[in-house]
Amino acid sequence: MSVLLRTYRLASGLRQEERIDDPDRIERYMKLFDRNDLKKIQAGERVTIEKDEWQLLQG
């Protein structure tokens, strides 16, 4: 099962990590990425969009 990790910074400066394991939500989030970022994330690399860092872990 795949898990999409989203790391972001709160207004207070703390870093927060969200683990998304619902396949429907993962599919919706994958639409945010452009073609080059989509290739990177599918290869397991970290991708940064604005201030959020994303990584797809294949399981």
N, CA, C and O atoms as a CHARMM CRD file, in Angstrom:
* protein
*
  236
    1    1 MET  N      0.83800  -1.17700   0.00000 PROA 1      0.00000
    2    1 MET  CA     0.00000   0.00000   0.00000 PROA 1      0.00000
    3    1 MET  C      0.88300   1.24000   0.00000 PROA 1      0.00000
    4    1 MET  O      1.84600   1.32100   0.76200 PROA 1      0.00000
    5    2 SER  N      0.56200   2.18600  -0.83700 PROA 2      0.00000
    6    2 SER  CA     1.33400   3.41900  -0.94200 PROA 2      0.00000
    7    2 SER  C      0.90600   4.41500   0.12800 PROA 2      0.00000
    8    2 SER  O     -0.24800   4.44100   0.55600 PROA 2      0.00000
    9    3 VAL  N      1.86600   5.23400   0.54900 PROA 3      0.00000
   10    3 VAL  CA     1.60900   6.30000   1.51000 PROA 3      0.00000
   11    3 VAL  C      2.22200   7.57800   0.95800 PROA 3      0.00000
   12    3 VAL  O      3.38700   7.60000   0.56300 PROA 3      0.00000
   13    4 LEU  N      1.43000   8.63500   0.93600 PROA 4      0.00000
   14    4 LEU  CA     1.90000   9.93500   0.49200 PROA 4      0.00000
   15    4 LEU  C      2.19700  10.76700   1.73000 PROA 4      0.00000
   16    4 LEU  O      1.31600  10.99100   2.56000 PROA 4      0.00000
   17    5 LEU  N      3.43900  11.22600   1.85500 PROA 5      0.00000
   18    5 LEU  CA     3.84100  12.05100   2.99400 PROA 5      0.00000
   19    5 LEU  C      3.83400  13.51600   2.58500 PROA 5      0.00000
   20    5 LEU  O      4.39900  13.88700   1.55600 PROA 5      0.00000
   21    6 ARG  N      3.19700  14.33600   3.39100 PROA 6      0.00000
   22    6 ARG  CA     3.18700  15.77800   3.15900 PROA 6      0.00000
   23    6 ARG  C      3.78100  16.43800   4.39100 PROA 6      0.00000
   24    6 ARG  O      3.26100  16.28300   5.49600 PROA 6      0.00000
   25    7 THR  N      4.85800  17.16400   4.20500 PROA 7      0.00000
   26    7 THR  CA     5.49600  17.88400   5.30100 PROA 7      0.00000
   27    7 THR  C      5.31600  19.37400   5.03900 PROA 7      0.00000
   28    7 THR  O      5.63700  19.87000   3.95900 PROA 7      0.00000
   29    8 TYR  N      4.80400  20.07400   6.03400 PROA 8      0.00000
   30    8 TYR  CA     4.55800  21.50300   5.87400 PROA 8      0.00000
   31    8 TYR  C      4.85400  22.21900   7.18000 PROA 8      0.00000
   32    8 TYR  O      4.94800  21.60500   8.24300 PROA 8      0.00000
   33    9 ARG  N      4.99900  23.53300   7.07200 PROA 9      0.00000
   34    9 ARG  CA     5.32800  24.34700   8.23800 PROA 9      0.00000
   35    9 ARG  C      4.08300  25.13100   8.65300 PROA 9      0.00000
   36    9 ARG  O      3.43600  25.77700   7.82900 PROA 9      0.00000
   37   10 LEU  N      3.76000  25.06100   9.94500 PROA 10     0.00000
   38   10 LEU  CA     2.62500  25.79500  10.49600 PROA 10     0.00000
   39   10 LEU  C      2.98700  27.26700  10.66000 PROA 10     0.00000
   40   10 LEU  O      4.16100  27.63200  10.59500 PROA 10     0.00000
   41   11 ALA  N      1.98900  28.10400  10.87000 PROA 11     0.00000
   42   11 ALA  CA     2.21800  29.53500  11.06700 PROA 11     0.00000
   43   11 ALA  C      3.11000  29.79600  12.27400 PROA 11     0.00000
   44   11 ALA  O      3.81500  30.80500  12.32000 PROA 11     0.00000
   45   12 SER  N      3.08300  28.89800  13.24500 PROA 12     0.00000
   46   12 SER  CA     3.90800  29.05500  14.44700 PROA 12     0.00000
   47   12 SER  C      5.36800  28.67400  14.18900 PROA 12     0.00000
   48   12 SER  O      6.22900  28.89900  15.04000 PROA 12     0.00000
   49   13 GLY  N      5.64700  28.09700  13.01500 PROA 13     0.00000
   50   13 GLY  CA     7.01300  27.71600  12.67900 PROA 13     0.00000
   51   13 GLY  C      7.29300  26.23600  12.87600 PROA 13     0.00000
   52   13 GLY  O      8.34500  25.74900  12.46200 PROA 13     0.00000
   53   14 LEU  N      6.37800  25.51800  13.49700 PROA 14     0.00000
   54   14 LEU  CA     6.56000  24.08500  13.70700 PROA 14     0.00000
   55   14 LEU  C      6.33100  23.32500  12.40700 PROA 14     0.00000
   56   14 LEU  O      5.50300  23.71300  11.58200 PROA 14     0.00000
   57   15 ARG  N      7.07200  22.24200  12.23900 PROA 15     0.00000
   58   15 ARG  CA     6.89100  21.38500  11.06400 PROA 15     0.00000
   59   15 ARG  C      5.87500  20.30400  11.39300 PROA 15     0.00000
   60   15 ARG  O      5.92300  19.69500  12.46200 PROA 15     0.00000
   61   16 GLN  N      4.96700  20.07500  10.47900 PROA 16     0.00000
   62   16 GLN  CA     3.91800  19.07500  10.65000 PROA 16     0.00000
   63   16 GLN  C      4.02200  18.07500   9.49800 PROA 16     0.00000
   64   16 GLN  O      4.32500  18.45400   8.36700 PROA 16     0.00000
   65   17 GLU  N      3.76900  16.80100   9.79100 PROA 17     0.00000
   66   17 GLU  CA     3.79700  15.76700   8.75500 PROA 17     0.00000
   67   17 GLU  C      2.44100  15.08000   8.70400 PROA 17     0.00000
   68   17 GLU  O      1.88800  14.68900   9.73200 PROA 17     0.00000
   69   18 GLU  N      1.92300  14.94200   7.50700 PROA 18     0.00000
   70   18 GLU  CA     0.64800  14.26300   7.29500 PROA 18     0.00000
   71   18 GLU  C      0.90500  13.01500   6.46200 PROA 18     0.00000
   72   18 GLU  O      1.56400  13.08000   5.42500 PROA 18     0.00000
   73   19 ARG  N      0.38500  11.88000   6.91800 PROA 19     0.00000
   74   19 ARG  CA     0.51600  10.60500   6.19800 PROA 19     0.00000
   75   19 ARG  C     -0.82300  10.29500   5.55900 PROA 19     0.00000
   76   19 ARG  O     -1.81900  10.10100   6.25600 PROA 19     0.00000
   77   20 ILE  N     -0.85200  10.24700   4.23100 PROA 20     0.00000
   78   20 ILE  CA    -2.08100  10.00300   3.49200 PROA 20     0.00000
   79   20 ILE  C     -2.00000   8.59600   2.91600 PROA 20     0.00000
   80   20 ILE  O     -1.13700   8.30400   2.08800 PROA 20     0.00000
   81   21 ASP  N     -2.91100   7.71800   3.36300 PROA 21     0.00000
   82   21 ASP  CA    -2.87200   6.33400   2.88200 PROA 21     0.00000
   83   21 ASP  C     -4.14800   5.92500   2.14900 PROA 21     0.00000
   84   21 ASP  O     -4.25900   4.78400   1.69900 PROA 21     0.00000
   85   22 ASP  N     -5.09800   6.82600   2.02300 PROA 22     0.00000
   86   22 ASP  CA    -6.33000   6.55500   1.28900 PROA 22     0.00000
   87   22 ASP  C     -6.05700   6.69300  -0.21200 PROA 22     0.00000
   88   22 ASP  O     -5.67500   7.77200  -0.66400 PROA 22     0.00000
   89   23 PRO  N     -6.24600   5.62500  -0.99200 PROA 23     0.00000
   90   23 PRO  CA    -5.93600   5.68100  -2.43200 PROA 23     0.00000
   91   23 PRO  C     -6.67600   6.78400  -3.18600 PROA 23     0.00000
   92   23 PRO  O     -6.12300   7.36400  -4.12100 PROA 23     0.00000
   93   24 ASP  N     -7.91300   7.08100  -2.79700 PROA 24     0.00000
   94   24 ASP  CA    -8.67100   8.14400  -3.46600 PROA 24     0.00000
   95   24 ASP  C     -8.05000   9.51000  -3.20900 PROA 24     0.00000
   96   24 ASP  O     -7.95700  10.33100  -4.12100 PROA 24     0.00000
   97   25 ARG  N     -7.62800   9.75600  -1.98000 PROA 25     0.00000
   98   25 ARG  CA    -6.98700  11.03600  -1.65000 PROA 25     0.00000
   99   25 ARG  C     -5.63500  11.15900  -2.34600 PROA 25     0.00000
  100   25 ARG  O     -5.27900  12.23100  -2.83500 PROA 25     0.00000
  101   26 ILE  N     -4.88300  10.05900  -2.38900 PROA 26     0.00000
  102   26 ILE  CA    -3.58100  10.08400  -3.06700 PROA 26     0.00000
  103   26 ILE  C     -3.77800  10.44600  -4.53600 PROA 26     0.00000
  104   26 ILE  O     -3.03500  11.26000  -5.08400 PROA 26     0.00000
  105   27 GLU  N     -4.77400   9.84100  -5.16800 PROA 27     0.00000
  106   27 GLU  CA    -5.04600  10.11700  -6.58100 PROA 27     0.00000
  107   27 GLU  C     -5.40500  11.58400  -6.80100 PROA 27     0.00000
  108   27 GLU  O     -4.95900  12.18900  -7.77600 PROA 27     0.00000
  109   28 ARG  N     -6.20200  12.15800  -5.90700 PROA 28     0.00000
  110   28 ARG  CA    -6.55200  13.58500  -6.03000 PROA 28     0.00000
  111   28 ARG  C     -5.32600  14.47900  -5.87300 PROA 28     0.00000
  112   28 ARG  O     -5.15800  15.44100  -6.62300 PROA 28     0.00000
  113   29 TYR  N     -4.46200  14.16300  -4.89300 PROA 29     0.00000
  114   29 TYR  CA    -3.26900  14.97100  -4.67600 PROA 29     0.00000
  115   29 TYR  C     -2.29300  14.86100  -5.84500 PROA 29     0.00000
  116   29 TYR  O     -1.58000  15.82000  -6.14300 PROA 29     0.00000
  117   30 MET  N     -2.24900  13.70900  -6.50900 PROA 30     0.00000
  118   30 MET  CA    -1.32300  13.52600  -7.62600 PROA 30     0.00000
  119   30 MET  C     -1.64500  14.47100  -8.78200 PROA 30     0.00000
  120   30 MET  O     -0.78000  14.74300  -9.61500 PROA 30     0.00000
  121   31 LYS  N     -2.86900  14.97000  -8.84100 PROA 31     0.00000
  122   31 LYS  CA    -3.25800  15.91400  -9.89200 PROA 31     0.00000
  123   31 LYS  C     -2.63200  17.28800  -9.68100 PROA 31     0.00000
  124   31 LYS  O     -2.64700  18.11800 -10.59000 PROA 31     0.00000
  125   32 LEU  N     -2.07900  17.53900  -8.48700 PROA 32     0.00000
  126   32 LEU  CA    -1.43300  18.82800  -8.20300 PROA 32     0.00000
  127   32 LEU  C     -0.08500  18.97400  -8.90900 PROA 32     0.00000
  128   32 LEU  O      0.37100  20.08700  -9.16800 PROA 32     0.00000
  129   33 PHE  N      0.54600  17.84000  -9.21600 PROA 33     0.00000
  130   33 PHE  CA     1.91200  17.85400  -9.72000 PROA 33     0.00000
  131   33 PHE  C      1.95200  18.00700 -11.23400 PROA 33     0.00000
  132   33 PHE  O      1.11200  17.46200 -11.94900 PROA 33     0.00000
  133   34 ASP  N      2.94500  18.76100 -11.71400 PROA 34     0.00000
  134   34 ASP  CA     3.14100  18.83600 -13.16200 PROA 34     0.00000
  135   34 ASP  C      3.86200  17.56600 -13.62100 PROA 34     0.00000
  136   34 ASP  O      4.20400  16.71300 -12.80200 PROA 34     0.00000
  137   35 ARG  N      4.08600  17.44600 -14.90900 PROA 35     0.00000
  138   35 ARG  CA     4.62900  16.20900 -15.47400 PROA 35     0.00000
  139   35 ARG  C      5.99400  15.84000 -14.88400 PROA 35     0.00000
  140   35 ARG  O      6.22300  14.68200 -14.53400 PROA 35     0.00000
  141   36 ASN  N      6.89400  16.81100 -14.77100 PROA 36     0.00000
  142   36 ASN  CA     8.23500  16.53100 -14.24300 PROA 36     0.00000
  143   36 ASN  C      8.19200  16.13700 -12.76900 PROA 36     0.00000
  144   36 ASN  O      8.87300  15.20100 -12.35100 PROA 36     0.00000
  145   37 ASP  N      7.38700  16.85700 -11.98200 PROA 37     0.00000
  146   37 ASP  CA     7.26200  16.53200 -10.55800 PROA 37     0.00000
  147   37 ASP  C      6.59700  15.17000 -10.36300 PROA 37     0.00000
  148   37 ASP  O      6.94000  14.43600  -9.43700 PROA 37     0.00000
  149   38 LEU  N      5.65100  14.83500 -11.23400 PROA 38     0.00000
  150   38 LEU  CA     4.97000  13.54800 -11.13300 PROA 38     0.00000
  151   38 LEU  C      5.95000  12.39900 -11.34900 PROA 38     0.00000
  152   38 LEU  O      5.87700  11.38300 -10.65700 PROA 38     0.00000
  153   39 LYS  N      6.85900  12.55500 -12.29800 PROA 39     0.00000
  154   39 LYS  CA     7.88200  11.52600 -12.53600 PROA 39     0.00000
  155   39 LYS  C      8.78200  11.37100 -11.31500 PROA 39     0.00000
  156   39 LYS  O      9.12500  10.25400 -10.92800 PROA 39     0.00000
  157   40 LYS  N      9.16300  12.49700 -10.71100 PROA 40     0.00000
  158   40 LYS  CA    10.03300  12.46200  -9.53100 PROA 40     0.00000
  159   40 LYS  C      9.34800  11.78600  -8.35700 PROA 40     0.00000
  160   40 LYS  O      9.93900  10.93900  -7.68700 PROA 40     0.00000
  161   41 ILE  N      8.10200  12.16100  -8.10900 PROA 41     0.00000
  162   41 ILE  CA     7.41200  11.60800  -6.94500 PROA 41     0.00000
  163   41 ILE  C      7.12400  10.12300  -7.12700 PROA 41     0.00000
  164   41 ILE  O      7.14500   9.37000  -6.15400 PROA 41     0.00000
  165   42 GLN  N      6.85600   9.69100  -8.34800 PROA 42     0.00000
  166   42 GLN  CA     6.62100   8.27000  -8.59300 PROA 42     0.00000
  167   42 GLN  C      7.90800   7.46500  -8.44900 PROA 42     0.00000
  168   42 GLN  O      7.86400   6.25800  -8.21100 PROA 42     0.00000
  169   43 ALA  N      9.05200   8.13000  -8.59300 PROA 43     0.00000
  170   43 ALA  CA    10.34600   7.46900  -8.39800 PROA 43     0.00000
  171   43 ALA  C     10.74900   7.46400  -6.92000 PROA 43     0.00000
  172   43 ALA  O     11.79200   6.91500  -6.56700 PROA 43     0.00000
  173   44 GLY  N      9.93300   8.07000  -6.05900 PROA 44     0.00000
  174   44 GLY  CA    10.22000   8.06800  -4.62200 PROA 44     0.00000
  175   44 GLY  C     11.00100   9.27200  -4.14700 PROA 44     0.00000
  176   44 GLY  O     11.38700   9.33900  -2.98000 PROA 44     0.00000
  177   45 GLU  N     11.24400  10.23200  -5.03700 PROA 45     0.00000
  178   45 GLU  CA    11.98300  11.43100  -4.65500 PROA 45     0.00000
  179   45 GLU  C     11.05500  12.41400  -3.94500 PROA 45     0.00000
  180   45 GLU  O      9.83300  12.34000  -4.07000 PROA 45     0.00000
  181   46 ARG  N     11.66000  13.32900  -3.20300 PROA 46     0.00000
  182   46 ARG  CA    10.89600  14.39000  -2.54400 PROA 46     0.00000
  183   46 ARG  C     10.65500  15.51000  -3.54500 PROA 46     0.00000
  184   46 ARG  O     11.54100  15.87300  -4.31900 PROA 46     0.00000
  185   47 VAL  N      9.43600  16.05300  -3.51500 PROA 47     0.00000
  186   47 VAL  CA     9.04400  17.14100  -4.40900 PROA 47     0.00000
  187   47 VAL  C      8.51600  18.27800  -3.54700 PROA 47     0.00000
  188   47 VAL  O      7.75300  18.04400  -2.61000 PROA 47     0.00000
  189   48 THR  N      8.91600  19.50500  -3.85700 PROA 48     0.00000
  190   48 THR  CA     8.44900  20.67200  -3.11300 PROA 48     0.00000
  191   48 THR  C      7.53500  21.50900  -3.99600 PROA 48     0.00000
  192   48 THR  O      7.90900  21.91200  -5.09700 PROA 48     0.00000
  193   49 ILE  N      6.33900  21.76100  -3.49700 PROA 49     0.00000
  194   49 ILE  CA     5.39100  22.66100  -4.15100 PROA 49     0.00000
  195   49 ILE  C      5.12800  23.77500  -3.16600 PROA 49     0.00000
  196   49 ILE  O      4.62000  23.54300  -2.06900 PROA 49     0.00000
  197   50 GLU  N      5.47600  24.99300  -3.56300 PROA 50     0.00000
  198   50 GLU  CA     5.43300  26.15200  -2.67900 PROA 50     0.00000
  199   50 GLU  C      6.19800  25.81900  -1.40700 PROA 50     0.00000
  200   50 GLU  O      7.41600  25.65500  -1.47100 PROA 50     0.00000
  201   51 LYS  N      5.54800  25.71000  -0.26000 PROA 51     0.00000
  202   51 LYS  CA     6.26500  25.43200   0.99000 PROA 51     0.00000
  203   51 LYS  C      6.05400  24.00900   1.47900 PROA 51     0.00000
  204   51 LYS  O      6.58900  23.62700   2.52000 PROA 51     0.00000
  205   52 ASP  N      5.28200  23.22300   0.74200 PROA 52     0.00000
  206   52 ASP  CA     4.99500  21.84300   1.14600 PROA 52     0.00000
  207   52 ASP  C      5.95100  20.87500   0.46300 PROA 52     0.00000
  208   52 ASP  O      6.26800  21.02300  -0.71700 PROA 52     0.00000
  209   53 GLU  N      6.39700  19.89900   1.20800 PROA 53     0.00000
  210   53 GLU  CA     7.27700  18.85600   0.67200 PROA 53     0.00000
  211   53 GLU  C      6.49200  17.55300   0.62700 PROA 53     0.00000
  212   53 GLU  O      5.86300  17.16600   1.61300 PROA 53     0.00000
  213   54 TRP  N      6.52900  16.87800  -0.51700 PROA 54     0.00000
  214   54 TRP  CA     5.75800  15.66200  -0.74400 PROA 54     0.00000
  215   54 TRP  C      6.68700  14.51000  -1.07000 PROA 54     0.00000
  216   54 TRP  O      7.72200  14.70400  -1.70700 PROA 54     0.00000
  217   55 GLN  N      6.31900  13.29600  -0.63200 PROA 55     0.00000
  218   55 GLN  CA     7.07500  12.09900  -0.97900 PROA 55     0.00000
  219   55 GLN  C      6.10400  10.92000  -1.00200 PROA 55     0.00000
  220   55 GLN  O      5.27900  10.76100  -0.10200 PROA 55     0.00000
  221   56 LEU  N      6.21700  10.09000  -2.05600 PROA 56     0.00000
  222   56 LEU  CA     5.37100   8.92000  -2.18200 PROA 56     0.00000
  223   56 LEU  C      6.19200   7.69900  -1.81700 PROA 56     0.00000
  224   56 LEU  O      7.22600   7.43300  -2.42900 PROA 56     0.00000
  225   57 LEU  N      5.73200   6.95400  -0.81800 PROA 57     0.00000
  226   57 LEU  CA     6.40200   5.73900  -0.37900 PROA 57     0.00000
  227   57 LEU  C      5.59500   4.54500  -0.86600 PROA 57     0.00000
  228   57 LEU  O      4.43100   4.38000  -0.50000 PROA 57     0.00000
  229   58 GLN  N      6.21500   3.71900  -1.69000 PROA 58     0.00000
  230   58 GLN  CA     5.54200   2.52200  -2.20800 PROA 58     0.00000
  231   58 GLN  C      5.63300   1.42900  -1.16100 PROA 58     0.00000
  232   58 GLN  O      6.67800   1.23200  -0.54100 PROA 58     0.00000
  233   59 GLY  N      4.54300   0.72900  -0.97100 PROA 59     0.00000
  234   59 GLY  CA     4.55300  -0.28800   0.06100 PROA 59     0.00000
  235   59 GLY  C      4.08000  -1.62100  -0.39600 PROA 59     0.00000
  236   59 GLY  O      4.04400  -2.56600   0.39200 PROA 59     0.00000
